[in-house]
Amino acid sequence: MPRIKSGIFIMPFHPPEKPIAQTYDEDMELVIRADELGFDEFWIGEH
């Protein structure tokens, strides 16, 4: 049976008072964790 691929999509809504570098690091932690869990794709909206 073919394997079903799975992915994650997030919108990068962060509090404006939070430093952009911190929000980037937090989003990258999600990407890394998703990869460790076996997800095939990770999409981040940008507009």
Secondary structure, DSSP 8 states (H G I E B T S, - for coil): ------EEEE-----TTS-HHHHHHHHHHHHHHHHHTT-SEEEE---
